[in-house]
Amino acid sequence: MLNIVIPVYNEGENIAKVYQEIRAKIATPHQIMIVYDMDDDDTLPVVRELQKTDHRLVLIKNIYGGGVLNAIKSGFHCASDGPCLVLMGDLSDDLSTVEQMVEKYNQGYKVVCGSRYMKGGRHIGGPFFKKLLSRLAGMSLHFISGIPTHDVTNNFKLYDKALIEEIDLKSRGGLEIAMEITVKAYKKGYPICEVPTIWNDRTSGKSRFRLWKWLPYYLKWYLYALF
């Protein structure tokens, strides 16, 4: 069973489209965990309507406090054993990549990274400086440390739940958790691979990505990977 973890914050405009993309592009048996902070989140009425015809949709309230980091951790906590896929609720991730990611997991890889910066991958839209830093971090860390992905910062990744439970997560904010898990898995010798994916900037709703606030957290794990 594939656990699909989707942290949301007022994604009422997008979540039905994400659900339709999942139905169209993911054949592997799965459950869809929508993780939210607030009871008045405008995502919830849309999901509750979809639940009437699809029992695979599960609403989970963030149990670790507010924010996307804690929402992802809450999803991991509630996931069943097996692969856990993190994707955003804003239609940015290319779900046609998922079946290839599951295939790699079935071959024994414990972290499968959706990579925008390997051959065949693309990063479309978004702030220039954010894109530049992300690419520099991923490419340089790959060539300097040998970590087997060109895109360590992308949150569109598939993890083995047993691996997640073994790692003592120290992430404190933002979306650094993907980088922390990947770097620590690499340090522990777990098999990691990547598949090319296309990332598109959101077309509706408001991004909560805070580059300058979260940059020190990413830098921490970058240095951890090197030293």
C-alpha positions in Angstrom: 0.0 0.0 0.0 1.4 3.4 -1.0 0.9 6.1 1.6 0.4 9.5 -0.1 1.0 12.3 2.3 -0.3 15.7 1.3 0.2 18.7 3.7 -2.4 21.4 3.0 -3.2 24.9 3.9 -6.3 26.4 2.2 -5.8 24.4 -1.0 -9.6 24.3 -1.7 -8.9 25.6 -5.2 -6.4 22.8 -6.0 -7.2 19.7 -4.0 -9.9 18.3 -6.3 -7.5 18.7 -9.2 -4.7 16.9 -7.3 -7.2 14.1 -6.5 -8.1 13.7 -10.2 -4.4 13.6 -11.1 -3.8 10.9 -8.5 -6.8 8.8 -9.9 -5.5 9.3 -13.5 -1.8 8.6 -12.9 -1.2 6.4 -9.9 -2.2 2.7 -10.4 -0.5 1.3 -7.3 -3.0 0.7 -4.5 -2.8 3.6 -2.2 -4.4 5.8 0.5 -4.4 9.6 0.4 -3.7 11.3 3.6 -4.7 15.0 3.6 -3.0 16.6 6.6 -4.3 20.0 7.8 -3.7 22.5 10.7 -7.0 24.3 11.2 -10.6 23.1 11.3 -11.7 26.0 9.1 -9.2 25.2 6.3 -11.0 25.5 3.0 -9.5 22.2 1.8 -11.7 20.2 4.2 -15.2 20.6 2.6 -13.8 19.6 -0.8 -12.2 16.5 0.7 -15.3 15.5 2.7 -17.3 15.7 -0.5 -14.8 13.4 -2.3 -14.8 11.0 0.6 -18.4 10.1 -0.1 -17.3 8.1 -3.1 -13.7 7.2 -2.2 -12.7 5.6 1.1 -9.0 6.0 0.3 -9.1 9.7 1.3 -8.3 10.2 4.9 -8.3 13.6 6.8 -5.6 13.9 9.4 -5.2 16.8 11.8 -1.6 17.9 12.4 -0.7 16.4 15.8 2.7 18.1 16.2 1.8 21.7 15.9 1.2 24.0 13.0 3.2 24.2 9.7 4.1 22.1 6.7 7.0 20.3 8.5 4.8 19.1 11.3 2.0 18.2 8.8 4.4 15.9 7.0 5.6 14.4 10.3 1.9 13.8 11.2 1.4 12.0 7.9 4.4 9.8 8.5 3.1 9.0 12.0 -0.2 7.8 10.7 1.1 6.0 7.6 1.0 2.2 7.3 4.1 0.2 6.7 5.7 0.5 3.3 6.4 3.4 0.9 5.4 7.0 1.9 5.2 9.5 -0.9 5.2 13.2 0.0 3.6 15.6 -2.5 2.3 19.1 -2.3 -1.4 20.1 -2.6 -0.7 22.8 -5.2 -0.4 20.7 -8.4 3.4 21.4 -8.6 4.5 17.8 -8.7 4.3 15.6 -11.8 2.4 12.5 -10.8 3.3 10.7 -13.9 6.6 10.0 -12.2 5.1 8.1 -9.3 4.8 4.6 -10.8 8.5 4.8 -11.7 9.3 5.8 -8.2 7.3 2.9 -6.8 9.1 0.5 -9.2 12.5 1.7 -7.8 11.2 1.2 -4.2 10.2 -2.4 -5.1 13.8 -2.9 -6.4 15.0 -2.2 -2.9 15.7 1.6 -2.8 14.7 3.2 0.5 14.7 6.8 -0.7 13.5 7.6 -4.2 14.0 11.2 -5.2 12.0 13.1 -7.8 14.8 15.1 -9.5 14.3 18.3 -11.3 18.0 18.7 -12.1 19.1 15.3 -13.5 18.8 14.6 -17.2 15.2 14.6 -18.2 14.0 16.7 -15.3 12.8 20.3 -15.4 12.0 23.1 -13.0 9.4 25.4 -14.5 8.5 28.8 -12.9 9.0 30.0 -9.4 11.2 32.8 -8.1 14.6 32.9 -9.8 16.7 33.1 -6.7 14.9 30.2 -5.0 15.4 28.1 -8.2 19.1 29.1 -8.4 19.9 28.2 -4.8 18.0 24.9 -5.0 19.9 23.9 -8.2 23.3 24.9 -6.8 22.6 23.0 -3.5 21.5 19.9 -5.3 24.2 19.8 -8.0 27.1 20.7 -5.7 26.2 18.3 -3.0 25.9 15.5 -5.5 29.3 16.1 -7.0 31.1 16.9 -3.7 29.6 14.4 -1.3 28.6 11.7 -3.8 25.0 11.6 -2.6 23.1 9.8 -5.4 20.6 12.6 -6.3 21.0 15.9 -8.0 18.0 17.4 -6.2 18.3 16.8 -2.5 16.0 19.8 -1.6 12.9 18.6 -3.5 10.2 17.4 -1.2 8.7 15.1 -3.9 10.3 12.0 -2.6 9.3 8.4 -1.7 10.6 6.9 1.6 10.4 3.6 3.3 8.4 4.1 6.6 10.8 1.9 8.5 13.7 4.2 7.5 11.7 7.2 8.6 11.1 5.6 12.0 14.8 4.9 12.4 15.9 8.5 11.8 15.8 10.9 14.7 14.3 13.9 12.9 15.7 17.3 14.0 14.1 19.5 11.4 12.6 22.6 12.9 10.8 24.5 10.2 9.8 24.7 6.6 10.5 21.9 4.1 14.0 21.0 5.2 12.7 17.5 6.3 13.3 16.1 2.8 16.9 17.1 2.9 17.4 15.8 6.4 16.0 12.4 5.7 17.9 12.0 2.5 21.2 13.1 3.9 20.9 10.9 7.0 19.8 7.9 5.0 22.9 8.4 2.8 25.1 8.6 5.9 23.6 5.4 7.2 24.3 3.6 3.9 20.7 3.1 2.7 20.2 2.7 -1.0 19.0 6.0 -2.7 18.2 6.7 -6.3 16.5 9.4 -8.3 14.1 9.6 -11.3 13.6 12.7 -13.5 10.5 14.8 -12.8 9.0 18.1 -13.9 8.1 20.7 -11.3 5.7 23.5 -12.1 5.1 26.5 -9.9 1.5 26.8 -8.5 -1.1 28.5 -10.7 -3.6 29.2 -7.9 -3.6 29.7 -4.2 -0.8 31.3 -2.2 2.6 29.7 -1.5 3.8 29.6 2.1 7.4 28.9 1.2 9.6 31.3 3.2 13.1 31.3 1.5 15.0 33.6 3.8 13.4 32.2 7.0 14.1 28.6 6.1 17.5 29.1 4.3 19.6 28.5 7.5 17.8 25.2 8.1 18.8 24.0 4.6 22.3 25.2 5.1 22.6 23.2 8.3 21.8 19.9 6.5 24.1 20.9 3.5 27.0 21.2 5.9 26.0 18.0 7.8 26.2 16.1 4.5 29.7 17.5 3.8 31.2 17.1 7.3 
